């Protein structure tokens, strides 16, 4: 191994021919350590992957195998659908043997259908990266996504086009080849608005998913419906005159986009069984200077509710990267945000210095704390798995399994079942956030269960 020494002044070795003289000089310089054969590596010693600043949570003696086995109880004819929030990862987690991680994935794997928001691209085109965040994994990584249990993904989000149209097309192909159904992005706009579907074993109908995005601007609105597109519900701002003579700017969703979504839901209900709508929203700033964005603005609640009114069986919110409240509308759940599920957003191999992440506007900035000691807000690293059990077309049970995500260490961004203490705190948070909607959530010892009305709206299982 050639050591990296300080540069030395050396005299050239006298040899008969000029070419030989140059070769001899180069060899001497290299062997002397003036020039390193390898460039210096990036120092990751202070990154969140390598350095812990928080005390580890006290170990809890829990038989996770027994707990989850009891949770997975079912009756003949049950249809179990699980839903999680944002999924961003590029390193395998399905092989982890820790009981709190293994049994978390087991909940997804044992479900008939498991839905997640795929907020990274699966492609082999790293040179197409358009933004700082490198949310990408190679095409074979689709099998790892499948191994987690996720079988149906929403794609309408603000990172779907991070690698351009070519990257999106490769991602669609990789998902198709791994048996993962998808919605919200397509080779054309019409395809993006079609539902992704899965036919669960023992069920006559198919579970359908529609997916839409609402970004801060209309930057991802489809410009060419005949080419690769996302399904979007874009915002618009209008000026409103008040009675006191002032003028106010009011922002809200475009009516034509909401009506297009309603038509998609109506058509999907005619053809399939339960229809789920995924809605990825960026409605308020994520900068921590504005606090934790755990409340949905009133105008932004409109598309969620209109989807239910059109016939959707549940609406799955994602995008705010924190939990928001749950509303029951006509007995059908609206999850205004399911937060994150897998959150490996730092990608140390592709972005080898951690400082830009530590200075990100979404990171808290406490006073007199080193930039290297900052960590993501606790709320960002908490979520739930929504477990919905249907029978005879009715929602019979809605369970909320609390999840925490490692915010430092080699498993940064990897989820686990929350300890009893943290689980109770997460359920209490959801109780508080859901109270304005009149939703009641019961504590079941290590998870929560939404109290459903006596009669829920039917979701017919039609053949398809």
C-alpha positions as CSV (number, residue, x, y, z in Angstrom):
1,X,0.0,0.0,0.0
2,X,1.5,3.4,-1.0
3,X,1.5,5.8,1.9
4,X,0.3,9.4,1.5
5,X,3.4,11.4,2.4
6,X,4.2,15.1,2.2
7,X,5.4,16.2,-1.3
8,X,9.2,15.8,-1.8
9,X,11.5,17.8,-4.0
10,X,13.4,15.3,-6.2
11,X,16.0,15.6,-8.8
12,X,15.4,13.7,-12.1
13,X,17.4,10.5,-12.6
14,X,19.8,10.9,-15.6
15,X,19.1,8.3,-18.2
16,X,20.2,8.3,-21.9
17,X,16.8,8.8,-23.5
18,X,14.3,11.6,-22.8
19,X,11.3,9.2,-22.8
20,X,13.0,6.8,-20.4
21,X,13.9,9.8,-18.2
22,X,10.2,10.8,-17.9
23,X,9.2,7.2,-17.0
24,X,11.9,6.9,-14.4
25,X,10.9,10.2,-12.8
26,X,7.2,9.2,-12.7
27,X,8.1,5.9,-11.1
28,X,10.3,7.5,-8.5
29,X,7.6,10.1,-7.6
30,X,4.9,7.4,-7.2
31,X,7.1,5.2,-5.1
32,X,8.1,8.1,-2.9
33,X,4.5,8.9,-2.1
34,X,4.4,12.3,-3.7
35,X,1.3,11.2,-5.7
36,X,-1.3,8.8,-4.2
37,X,-2.6,6.0,-6.3
38,X,-6.1,6.6,-4.8
39,X,-7.9,9.8,-4.0
40,X,-8.6,10.6,-0.4
41,X,-12.0,9.2,0.8
42,X,-14.8,11.3,2.1
43,X,-15.0,11.4,5.9
44,X,-18.2,9.9,7.1
45,X,-17.1,9.6,10.7
46,X,-19.5,12.3,11.8
47,X,-22.5,11.2,9.7
48,X,-25.7,9.9,11.3
49,X,-24.8,6.4,10.0
50,X,-21.5,6.4,12.0
51,X,-22.1,8.5,15.1
52,X,-24.8,8.3,17.8
53,X,-25.6,11.3,19.9
54,X,-28.8,10.0,21.6
55,X,-28.9,7.3,24.3
56,X,-30.2,4.0,23.1
57,X,-33.8,3.2,24.1
58,X,-33.9,0.7,27.0
59,X,-34.5,-2.8,25.7
60,X,-38.0,-4.2,26.3
61,X,-38.8,-7.8,26.8
62,X,-41.5,-8.4,24.3
63,X,-42.5,-11.6,22.5
64,X,-43.1,-9.9,19.1
65,X,-43.9,-13.2,17.5
66,X,-46.8,-13.9,19.8
67,X,-48.1,-10.3,19.7
68,X,-48.2,-10.2,15.9
69,X,-49.6,-13.7,15.6
70,X,-52.5,-12.6,17.8
71,X,-52.9,-9.5,15.7
72,X,-53.1,-11.5,12.5
73,X,-56.3,-13.3,13.6
74,X,-58.9,-13.6,10.9
75,X,-62.1,-15.2,9.9
76,X,-63.1,-17.1,6.7
77,X,-63.7,-14.6,4.0
78,X,-61.6,-11.8,5.5
79,X,-59.8,-9.5,3.1
80,X,-56.8,-7.8,4.8
81,X,-55.3,-4.7,3.3
82,X,-52.4,-2.8,4.9
83,X,-51.2,0.6,4.0
84,X,-48.1,2.6,4.9
85,X,-46.8,6.0,4.0
86,X,-43.6,7.1,2.1
87,X,-41.1,4.4,1.2
88,X,-37.6,5.6,0.3
89,X,-34.8,3.0,0.5
90,X,-31.8,1.6,-1.3
91,X,-30.3,-0.9,1.1
92,X,-31.9,-4.3,1.9
93,X,-33.9,-4.7,5.1
94,X,-36.0,-7.8,4.4
95,X,-33.2,-10.1,5.8
96,X,-33.0,-8.4,9.2
97,X,-33.7,-10.9,12.0
98,X,-34.4,-8.6,14.9
99,X,-37.9,-9.6,16.1
100,X,-39.2,-6.0,16.1
101,X,-38.2,-5.5,12.5
102,X,-38.9,-9.0,11.2
103,X,-42.4,-9.1,12.6
104,X,-43.2,-5.6,11.3
105,X,-42.6,-6.8,7.8
106,X,-44.6,-9.9,8.6
107,X,-47.7,-7.8,9.0
108,X,-47.3,-6.6,5.4
109,X,-46.3,-10.0,4.1
110,X,-49.3,-11.7,5.6
111,X,-51.8,-9.2,4.3
112,X,-53.7,-9.9,1.1
113,X,-52.5,-6.6,-0.3
114,X,-50.0,-4.2,1.1
115,X,-49.9,-0.6,-0.3
116,X,-47.1,2.0,0.0
117,X,-46.1,5.2,-1.7
118,X,-43.0,4.5,-3.7
119,X,-41.0,7.8,-3.4
120,X,-37.9,6.6,-5.1
121,X,-37.1,5.5,-8.6
122,X,-35.9,2.0,-9.6
123,X,-33.7,2.3,-12.6
124,X,-30.2,1.8,-13.9
125,X,-29.7,5.3,-15.2
126,X,-27.8,7.2,-12.4
127,X,-26.5,9.7,-15.0
128,X,-30.1,11.0,-15.4
129,X,-30.3,12.4,-11.8
130,X,-31.9,15.8,-11.9
131,X,-32.0,16.9,-8.2
132,X,-29.8,16.7,-5.2
133,X,-31.6,13.9,-3.5
134,X,-30.6,10.6,-4.9
135,X,-33.7,8.5,-4.4
136,X,-32.8,5.6,-6.7
137,X,-32.1,1.9,-6.5
138,X,-31.0,-0.5,-9.3
139,X,-33.6,-2.5,-11.2
140,X,-33.0,-5.7,-9.3
141,X,-34.0,-3.9,-6.1
142,X,-37.6,-4.2,-7.1
143,X,-37.3,-7.8,-5.7
144,X,-36.3,-6.3,-2.3
145,X,-39.4,-4.1,-2.4
146,X,-41.5,-7.2,-3.1
147,X,-39.7,-9.0,-0.3
148,X,-40.9,-6.5,2.3
149,X,-44.5,-7.5,1.4
150,X,-45.5,-4.4,-0.5
151,X,-47.5,-5.5,-3.6
152,X,-49.2,-2.3,-4.8
153,X,-47.6,1.1,-5.0
154,X,-48.6,4.7,-5.7
155,X,-46.2,6.6,-7.9
156,X,-47.8,10.0,-8.2
157,X,-45.3,12.0,-6.1
158,X,-42.7,14.7,-6.5
159,X,-39.7,12.3,-6.9
160,X,-41.2,10.1,-9.6
161,X,-39.5,12.1,-12.3
162,X,-36.1,12.7,-10.6
163,X,-34.5,10.7,-13.3
164,X,-36.6,12.0,-16.1
165,X,-39.1,10.2,-18.4
166,X,-36.5,7.5,-19.2
167,X,-36.0,6.8,-15.5
168,X,-39.7,6.6,-15.0
169,X,-40.2,4.1,-17.8
170,X,-37.5,1.9,-16.4
171,X,-39.1,2.0,-13.0
172,X,-42.5,1.0,-14.5
173,X,-40.8,-1.9,-16.3
174,X,-39.0,-3.1,-13.1
175,X,-42.2,-3.1,-11.1
176,X,-44.0,-5.0,-13.8
177,X,-41.4,-7.7,-13.9
178,X,-41.4,-8.1,-10.2
179,X,-45.2,-8.5,-9.9
180,X,-45.8,-5.1,-8.1
181,X,-48.8,-3.3,-9.4
182,X,-48.7,0.5,-9.6
183,X,-50.8,3.6,-10.1
184,X,-50.4,7.3,-10.6
185,X,-47.7,7.2,-13.3
186,X,-47.8,5.7,-16.8
187,X,-46.5,5.6,-20.3
188,X,-49.3,8.0,-21.1
189,X,-51.6,10.2,-19.0
190,X,-54.5,7.8,-19.5
191,X,-52.4,5.0,-18.1
192,X,-51.3,7.1,-15.2
193,X,-55.0,7.6,-14.3
194,X,-55.8,3.9,-14.5
195,X,-55.9,1.9,-11.3
196,X,-53.3,-0.6,-10.3
197,X,-55.0,-3.8,-9.2
198,X,-54.3,-7.0,-7.4
199,X,-56.5,-10.0,-7.1
200,X,-56.1,-11.5,-3.7
201,X,-56.3,-15.3,-3.2
202,X,-59.8,-16.5,-2.5
203,X,-61.4,-13.2,-3.6
204,X,-63.6,-12.8,-6.7
205,X,-62.8,-9.1,-7.1
206,X,-59.7,-7.1,-7.5
207,X,-58.4,-4.5,-5.0
208,X,-57.8,-1.2,-6.9
209,X,-55.5,1.7,-6.2
210,X,-55.7,5.2,-7.8
211,X,-52.8,7.6,-7.2
212,X,-52.6,11.4,-7.4
213,X,-50.2,14.2,-6.4
214,X,-50.7,17.7,-5.2
215,X,-47.4,19.6,-5.3
216,X,-46.7,23.2,-4.2
217,X,-46.8,24.2,-7.9
218,X,-48.0,22.6,-11.1
219,X,-44.4,21.8,-12.2
220,X,-45.2,18.1,-12.8
221,X,-48.5,18.6,-14.6
222,X,-48.6,16.5,-17.8
223,X,-47.6,18.5,-20.8
224,X,-47.8,15.7,-23.3
225,X,-50.7,13.2,-22.6
226,X,-49.3,10.8,-25.2
227,X,-46.0,10.5,-23.3
228,X,-44.9,9.4,-19.7
229,X,-47.0,11.4,-17.2
230,X,-48.1,11.6,-13.6
231,X,-51.7,12.0,-12.4
232,X,-51.9,15.3,-10.6
233,X,-54.4,17.5,-8.7
234,X,-52.8,20.9,-9.1
235,X,-53.3,24.0,-7.0
236,X,-54.5,27.3,-8.1
237,X,-54.5,30.7,-6.4
238,X,-57.3,33.2,-6.8
239,X,-57.8,36.7,-5.5
240,X,-60.9,37.3,-3.3
241,X,-62.3,40.7,-2.5
242,X,-63.4,41.0,1.1
243,X,-66.2,43.2,2.4
244,X,-63.8,45.5,4.2
245,X,-62.1,46.3,0.8
246,X,-59.1,44.1,1.3
247,X,-58.0,41.5,-1.3
248,X,-56.9,38.1,-0.2
249,X,-55.0,35.4,-2.1
250,X,-56.7,32.0,-1.6
251,X,-55.2,28.7,-2.7
252,X,-57.0,25.5,-3.4
253,X,-57.2,22.5,-5.7
254,X,-58.3,23.0,-9.3
255,X,-61.9,21.8,-9.7
256,X,-61.3,20.1,-13.1
257,X,-58.6,17.9,-11.6
258,X,-60.8,17.0,-8.7
259,X,-63.7,16.1,-11.1
260,X,-61.3,14.0,-13.2
261,X,-60.3,12.1,-10.0
262,X,-64.0,11.5,-9.2
263,X,-64.6,10.1,-12.6
264,X,-61.6,7.7,-12.2
265,X,-63.1,6.5,-8.8
266,X,-66.5,6.0,-10.2
267,X,-65.2,3.9,-13.1
268,X,-62.9,1.9,-10.8
269,X,-65.8,1.1,-8.5
270,X,-67.8,-0.3,-11.5
271,X,-65.0,-2.7,-12.4
272,X,-63.4,-3.7,-9.1
273,X,-63.9,-4.4,-5.4
274,X,-62.4,-2.1,-2.8
275,X,-61.0,1.1,-4.3
276,X,-58.2,3.0,-2.5
277,X,-57.0,6.4,-3.4
278,X,-53.5,7.5,-2.6
279,X,-53.0,11.3,-2.4
280,X,-49.5,12.6,-2.1
281,X,-49.7,16.2,-0.8
282,X,-47.2,19.1,-0.5
283,X,-49.6,21.7,0.8
284,X,-47.6,23.7,3.3
285,X,-43.8,24.3,3.7
286,X,-41.8,21.4,5.2
287,X,-39.2,23.8,6.6
288,X,-38.9,23.4,10.4
289,X,-39.0,27.1,10.8
290,X,-42.8,26.7,10.4
291,X,-43.0,23.8,12.9
292,X,-44.4,20.3,12.4
293,X,-46.9,20.3,9.5
294,X,-49.4,17.8,11.1
295,X,-52.6,19.6,10.2
296,X,-54.2,19.7,6.7
297,X,-55.4,23.1,5.6
298,X,-59.3,23.2,5.1
299,X,-59.1,23.7,1.3
300,X,-56.8,20.8,1.0
301,X,-59.2,18.4,2.7
302,X,-61.6,18.8,-0.3
303,X,-60.0,16.2,-2.6
304,X,-59.8,13.6,0.2
305,X,-63.5,14.0,1.0
306,X,-64.6,14.1,-2.6
307,X,-62.8,10.8,-3.3
308,X,-64.8,9.2,-0.5
309,X,-68.0,10.7,-1.8
310,X,-67.3,9.3,-5.2
311,X,-67.1,5.8,-3.8
312,X,-63.5,5.3,-2.6
313,X,-63.2,2.9,0.3
314,X,-60.2,4.7,1.9
315,X,-57.9,7.6,1.1
316,X,-54.3,7.2,1.9
317,X,-52.4,10.5,2.4
318,X,-48.6,10.8,2.2
319,X,-46.1,13.6,1.6
320,X,-46.0,15.7,4.8
321,X,-43.5,13.2,6.3
322,X,-45.4,13.3,9.6
323,X,-48.6,11.8,10.9
324,X,-51.9,13.7,10.4
325,X,-55.4,13.0,11.7
326,X,-57.8,10.3,10.6
327,X,-61.4,11.1,9.6
328,X,-64.2,8.6,9.1
329,X,-66.5,9.8,6.3
330,X,-69.6,7.6,5.7
331,X,-67.8,4.9,7.7
332,X,-64.7,5.0,5.4
333,X,-61.3,6.2,6.6
334,X,-59.3,9.2,5.4
335,X,-55.7,9.1,6.5
336,X,-54.6,12.6,6.0
337,X,-51.0,11.5,6.3
338,X,-49.4,8.1,7.1
339,X,-46.0,9.7,7.5
340,X,-42.9,7.7,6.5
341,X,-42.4,4.0,6.6
342,X,-38.9,3.3,5.2
343,X,-36.8,6.6,5.2
344,X,-33.3,5.9,3.9
345,X,-33.2,9.3,2.3
346,X,-29.5,10.0,2.8
347,X,-27.9,7.5,0.4
348,X,-24.3,7.6,1.8
349,X,-22.8,5.8,-1.2
350,X,-24.2,8.3,-3.7
351,X,-24.0,11.5,-1.5
352,X,-20.8,10.7,0.5
353,X,-20.8,13.8,2.7
354,X,-23.5,14.3,5.2
355,X,-23.2,18.0,5.8
356,X,-25.8,19.1,3.1
357,X,-28.4,16.9,4.8
358,X,-27.5,18.3,8.3
359,X,-28.1,21.8,6.9
360,X,-31.4,20.9,5.2
361,X,-34.3,23.3,6.0
362,X,-36.4,20.3,7.2
363,X,-33.9,19.6,10.0
364,X,-34.4,21.2,13.4
365,X,-31.8,23.8,14.3
366,X,-31.5,23.9,18.1
367,X,-29.3,26.5,19.6
368,X,-25.8,25.7,20.7
369,X,-25.9,22.2,19.1
370,X,-23.3,21.2,16.6
371,X,-24.4,20.8,13.0
372,X,-23.2,17.2,13.3
373,X,-25.4,16.5,16.3
374,X,-28.7,17.6,14.7
375,X,-31.3,14.8,14.1
376,X,-34.6,14.6,12.3
377,X,-37.6,15.6,14.3
378,X,-39.1,12.8,16.3
379,X,-42.4,13.1,14.4
380,X,-40.7,12.4,11.1
381,X,-39.4,9.1,12.4
382,X,-42.8,7.9,13.7
383,X,-45.7,6.3,11.7
384,X,-48.3,3.6,11.7
385,X,-49.2,0.6,9.6
386,X,-52.9,0.9,8.8
387,X,-54.4,-2.7,8.8
388,X,-57.9,-2.8,7.4
389,X,-60.0,-6.0,7.5
390,X,-63.0,-6.3,5.1
391,X,-65.6,-9.0,5.1
392,X,-68.7,-9.2,2.9
393,X,-67.8,-5.8,1.5
394,X,-67.7,-4.0,4.9
395,X,-64.8,-2.6,6.8
396,X,-64.9,-4.7,10.0
397,X,-61.7,-3.6,11.7
398,X,-59.2,-0.8,11.4
399,X,-56.0,-1.3,13.4
400,X,-53.1,1.1,13.7
401,X,-49.7,-0.5,14.4
402,X,-47.2,2.1,15.7
403,X,-43.7,2.2,14.0
404,X,-40.5,4.0,14.9
405,X,-37.7,4.6,12.4
406,X,-34.0,4.6,13.4
407,X,-32.7,8.2,13.2
408,X,-29.0,7.3,13.6
409,X,-26.7,4.4,13.4
410,X,-26.0,1.9,10.5
411,X,-29.8,1.2,10.2
412,X,-30.7,4.8,9.7
413,X,-34.2,5.0,8.1
414,X,-35.1,1.4,8.9
415,X,-38.5,0.9,10.7
416,X,-39.3,-1.3,13.6
417,X,-42.4,-2.0,15.8
418,X,-42.5,0.7,18.4
419,X,-41.8,-0.2,22.0
420,X,-44.9,-0.2,24.3
421,X,-44.0,3.3,25.6
422,X,-43.4,4.8,22.2
423,X,-46.5,3.1,20.8
424,X,-48.7,4.6,23.4
425,X,-47.3,8.0,22.7
426,X,-47.9,7.6,18.9
427,X,-51.5,6.4,19.4
428,X,-52.1,9.4,21.8
429,X,-50.7,11.7,19.1
430,X,-53.1,10.2,16.6
431,X,-56.0,10.5,19.1
432,X,-55.2,14.2,19.4
433,X,-54.8,14.8,15.7
434,X,-58.0,12.9,14.9
435,X,-60.2,14.4,17.6
436,X,-61.2,17.4,15.4
437,X,-62.8,14.9,13.0
438,X,-64.7,13.2,15.8
439,X,-62.6,10.0,15.3
440,X,-62.0,7.9,18.4
441,X,-59.1,5.5,18.7
442,X,-58.9,2.9,21.4
443,X,-55.6,1.8,23.0
444,X,-55.1,-2.0,22.7
445,X,-52.0,-2.5,24.8
446,X,-49.4,-2.0,22.0
447,X,-51.4,-0.6,19.1
448,X,-54.5,1.4,18.4
449,X,-57.9,0.5,16.9
450,X,-60.3,3.0,15.3
451,X,-63.8,2.8,16.6
452,X,-66.0,2.2,13.5
453,X,-69.7,3.0,13.2
454,X,-72.1,0.1,13.6
455,X,-72.8,0.0,9.9
456,X,-70.2,0.8,7.3
457,X,-70.8,1.4,3.6
458,X,-70.5,-1.7,1.5
459,X,-67.7,-2.4,-0.9
460,X,-69.0,-5.0,-3.4
461,X,-66.6,-7.6,-4.6
462,X,-67.4,-7.7,-8.3
463,X,-65.6,-10.0,-10.6
464,X,-63.0,-8.6,-12.9
